[in-house]
């Protein structure tokens, strides 16, 4: 048989056209969502073990706290960083590098440090996410201070192996790039491309 389908006539079918329009709309929304709302990151270091493992790939919500006004460098904050949030920000000593840490204290909070222990407003941080690896960095001296408004004090969950606010001070809230949201892929960095996948970590929300 020499049957042939006229695609132009076929597309004019109302049901099919509506279906195609819906798919196109969904594709546009997905593109905008991926381009403007979320950013993918790979974590190559262990300062957030075991919340985030080396080789985890995560999505970061770029608009969790605000957004940059188009065609300007002005950032409008719509929600403050909360204690416990996992945030991404430019490394203060080299802004070309992005860091990911946990917000331990925010503006107005009283912080007391004693080695790897932290008290915020008189309460010892005993988060179940904390992990103590063999120390690679010398811990700073004991100290107490108040976090200035508009600033965030951050630390890695792997307290003994994290270069964080204990070494270079506060993070300016306006520089925060977003909040770590979910692990979308994970691969052990010491394994080959054909092995080392950690499928059990995929879809895990960061908290």
C-alpha positions as CSV (number, residue, x, y, z in Angstrom):
1,X,0.0,0.0,0.0
2,X,1.1,3.5,-0.7
3,X,-0.6,5.2,2.2
4,X,0.8,8.6,3.2
5,X,-0.2,11.0,6.0
6,X,-0.6,14.7,5.4
7,X,1.1,16.1,8.5
8,X,-0.4,19.6,7.9
9,X,-3.9,18.2,8.0
10,X,-3.0,15.9,10.9
11,X,-1.7,18.8,13.0
12,X,-5.0,20.7,12.4
13,X,-6.8,18.2,14.6
14,X,-7.8,20.2,17.6
15,X,-7.0,17.6,20.2
16,X,-3.5,16.9,18.8
17,X,-2.8,20.7,18.5
18,X,-3.8,21.3,22.1
19,X,-1.6,18.4,23.2
20,X,1.3,19.8,21.2
21,X,0.8,23.3,22.6
22,X,0.7,21.9,26.1
23,X,4.0,20.0,25.5
24,X,5.6,23.2,24.1
25,X,4.5,25.2,27.1
26,X,5.8,22.6,29.5
27,X,9.2,22.6,27.6
28,X,9.4,26.4,27.9
29,X,8.5,26.3,31.6
30,X,11.1,23.6,32.2
31,X,13.8,25.7,30.3
32,X,13.0,28.8,32.3
33,X,12.9,26.8,35.5
34,X,16.3,25.2,34.8
35,X,17.9,28.4,33.5
36,X,16.6,30.9,36.1
37,X,15.5,29.1,39.2
38,X,17.9,26.1,39.7
39,X,21.6,25.6,39.2
40,X,23.5,22.2,39.2
41,X,26.7,21.8,41.2
42,X,29.1,19.0,41.9
43,X,30.7,18.8,45.3
44,X,34.4,17.7,45.2
45,X,35.3,18.1,48.8
46,X,34.4,16.5,52.2
47,X,33.6,19.5,54.4
48,X,29.9,18.6,54.5
49,X,30.2,14.8,55.1
50,X,27.9,13.0,55.7
51,X,25.1,15.4,54.7
52,X,26.8,15.8,51.3
53,X,29.4,13.2,50.2
54,X,32.3,13.8,47.9
55,X,31.0,13.4,44.3
56,X,27.4,14.3,45.1
57,X,25.7,16.4,42.4
58,X,23.1,18.8,43.8
59,X,20.5,21.3,42.6
60,X,20.7,24.7,44.2
61,X,17.6,26.9,44.5
62,X,18.9,30.2,43.1
63,X,15.8,32.2,44.2
64,X,15.4,30.9,47.7
65,X,16.4,34.2,49.2
66,X,15.9,36.7,46.4
67,X,16.8,37.5,42.8
68,X,18.9,39.9,40.8
69,X,17.0,42.6,39.0
70,X,17.4,42.0,35.2
71,X,20.0,44.2,33.5
72,X,21.4,45.4,36.8
73,X,23.7,44.1,39.6
74,X,21.0,44.8,42.2
75,X,19.9,41.8,44.3
76,X,16.5,42.0,46.0
77,X,16.2,39.9,49.1
78,X,12.8,38.4,49.6
79,X,13.6,35.9,52.4
80,X,16.5,35.9,54.9
81,X,18.8,32.9,55.3
82,X,17.6,30.7,58.2
83,X,19.8,28.9,60.7
84,X,20.3,25.4,59.5
85,X,20.1,26.2,55.8
86,X,22.7,24.8,53.5
87,X,23.9,27.7,51.4
88,X,26.2,28.3,48.4
89,X,28.2,31.5,48.2
90,X,31.5,32.8,46.7
91,X,34.6,31.9,48.8
92,X,35.5,35.1,50.5
93,X,39.2,34.6,49.8
94,X,38.7,33.8,46.1
95,X,35.2,34.8,44.8
96,X,35.8,32.7,41.6
97,X,35.3,29.6,43.7
98,X,31.9,28.6,45.1
99,X,31.6,27.2,48.7
100,X,28.8,25.2,50.3
101,X,28.3,25.3,54.1
102,X,25.6,25.3,56.7
103,X,24.3,28.5,58.2
104,X,25.0,28.2,61.9
105,X,24.0,31.8,63.0
106,X,22.5,34.9,61.4
107,X,22.3,38.6,62.2
108,X,21.9,39.3,65.9
109,X,22.8,35.8,67.1
110,X,25.3,35.3,70.0
111,X,27.9,32.8,69.1
112,X,30.4,31.1,71.4
113,X,33.2,28.8,70.0
114,X,35.2,26.2,71.9
115,X,37.2,24.2,69.5
116,X,34.7,22.2,67.4
117,X,31.8,23.0,69.7
118,X,29.4,25.9,69.0
119,X,26.8,27.6,71.2
120,X,24.3,29.8,69.5
121,X,22.3,32.0,71.9
122,X,23.4,29.8,74.7
123,X,22.3,26.5,73.1
124,X,25.0,23.9,72.1
125,X,24.7,22.9,68.5
126,X,24.1,19.1,68.6
127,X,22.8,18.6,65.1
128,X,22.7,14.9,64.1
129,X,24.3,16.0,60.8
130,X,27.6,16.7,62.5
131,X,30.6,14.6,61.7
132,X,34.1,14.7,63.1
133,X,36.8,13.5,60.7
134,X,40.5,13.4,61.4
135,X,41.6,17.0,61.7
136,X,43.3,18.5,58.6
137,X,43.1,22.1,59.9
138,X,44.1,23.6,63.2
139,X,41.1,24.9,65.1
140,X,41.1,28.6,66.0
141,X,41.1,29.9,69.6
142,X,38.0,30.1,71.7
143,X,35.9,33.2,71.3
144,X,32.5,34.8,71.6
145,X,30.8,37.4,69.3
146,X,27.6,38.7,67.9
147,X,26.8,38.1,64.3
148,X,26.2,41.5,62.6
149,X,22.9,42.2,60.8
150,X,23.0,41.1,57.1
151,X,25.8,38.6,57.8
152,X,25.8,34.8,58.2
153,X,28.2,32.6,60.2
154,X,28.8,29.3,58.3
155,X,30.5,26.0,59.1
156,X,30.9,22.6,57.5
157,X,29.1,19.6,59.0
158,X,32.5,17.9,59.0
159,X,33.7,20.2,61.7
160,X,37.3,19.0,61.9
161,X,37.8,19.2,58.1
162,X,36.2,22.4,57.0
163,X,37.5,25.8,56.1
164,X,34.7,28.0,57.1
165,X,33.8,31.2,59.0
166,X,36.2,30.2,61.8
167,X,39.0,31.1,59.4
168,X,37.7,34.0,57.2
169,X,34.7,35.4,59.1
170,X,31.2,36.2,58.1
171,X,29.4,35.7,54.7
172,X,27.5,38.7,53.4
173,X,23.9,37.7,53.0
174,X,23.6,39.5,49.6
175,X,26.3,37.3,48.1
176,X,24.5,34.0,48.9
177,X,23.9,32.3,45.5
178,X,21.2,30.0,46.7
179,X,20.1,27.1,49.0
180,X,21.2,23.5,48.5
181,X,18.0,21.6,47.8
182,X,18.4,18.0,46.5
183,X,20.9,15.5,45.3
184,X,20.2,14.5,41.7
185,X,23.2,12.3,41.1
186,X,26.1,10.8,43.1
187,X,29.3,9.1,41.9
188,X,32.3,8.1,44.1
189,X,35.2,10.2,43.0
190,X,37.7,7.4,43.3
191,X,35.8,5.0,41.1
192,X,35.7,4.7,37.3
193,X,32.9,6.1,35.2
194,X,31.3,2.6,34.9
195,X,31.2,2.0,38.7
196,X,30.9,3.9,41.9
197,X,27.4,5.2,41.4
198,X,25.5,5.8,44.6
199,X,21.9,5.4,43.5
200,X,20.6,5.4,47.0
201,X,21.6,9.1,47.4
202,X,19.6,10.2,44.3
203,X,16.5,12.2,45.3
204,X,17.7,12.9,48.8
205,X,16.7,16.3,50.1
206,X,19.3,18.3,51.9
207,X,18.5,19.2,55.5
